[in-house]
Each structure stands twice: as structure tokens, then as C-alpha cells.
Amino acid sequence: MTYRTYLDYETAERIGASGTFQVISIEDDDGNDVIKALHIDSGKHYPSLDSLKADIARATGTSVDGIDIENT
């Protein structure tokens, strides 16, 4: 499954957590915002896209290999 993500790097930079990001929204293939359905905390600071993929995989019950992220 491919998800389109909208990420915020600026907030992390301002608070001294450079190199991390927060998730603003996640869209599925149909353009629906699924951040709540995936139980992704928009306040969490992620160190990498792989860590976000791991959370999505846990929420969907799929393997990380089955998750693709398009970062916009």
C-alpha cells in the first residue's frame, strides 16, 4: 500500500529536535486522510521514514515491506 505523507520538519527544528519530523497528514490511494485510522500521533517526533513505516505496518497488520511512503 502506498501512502502520501505531509510532514513537518520545521517544528522539530525550532524545539531542538533537528533531523526529526511530525506527521501532519497521511493519505491513502484514494486521497482520504487516514492518520486517525492508522492511530498515528501527530505530536510524535519520528527520526526516519522507516520508523513511521513501522507504525503504519503495526496499525494495518502488514509487513514494513508492504508499505510505501510518498513524502510531499
N, C-alpha and C positions, 0 to 999 in steps of 0.2 A: 504494500500500500504506500502511496506517495502522499505526503503531507506538505502543504505550503506553510511556512512559518514566517511570522513577523517578530523580529527580535529587537530588544532594546539593550544596546551596549553602553549608552550614554549615562544612564542612572548608575550602573556599576562603576563606571569611571569616576563619577562625582563623589561616590562614597568610599573610594579607595579600593574597590574590588576589580581593578582593571583586568581584562582578559576573560571576564565572565559576562554573562548576559541573562536577561529575564525574558520570558516569553510574553509577547503582547497578545498574539492570537495564533491559532493553528486552524487551517482549513483542510477539509478532505477534498477528494477528487471532484466533488460537486460544488465546491465553494462554500460549504457550510462551516461555520466556526464550531469546532469540536473540542475546544480547550477544556470546557467543563465536563464533557462526556468522557474525556481521557483522564480526568482528575489531575490535571497539570496545574500546579500552584504558580500563578503569575508573579508571585513575590519571591520565588526561589531563584537563586543565582546559580546558573549552570556553568561549569568550567569548559564544556565542549558539547558539540552536537551529538557525539556518541552517548553522553550521559542523558541527554534529552531523549534520544532514540531508545535507550534502555527503559526510561519511564513510560514511554509510549508502548513499547513492547509488553511491559508488565500489565498496563491497563487494557491492552487488546488481547492478551494471551497468545501473542505470536512471538517469533524469534526476532532478535535485533536485525538479522539478515533480511527479514521481510519488510523492514521499514526503510523508506527513502524520504529524505527531507530536502525540500527546495527552500533555500533561505532567500527571502526577498527583503 
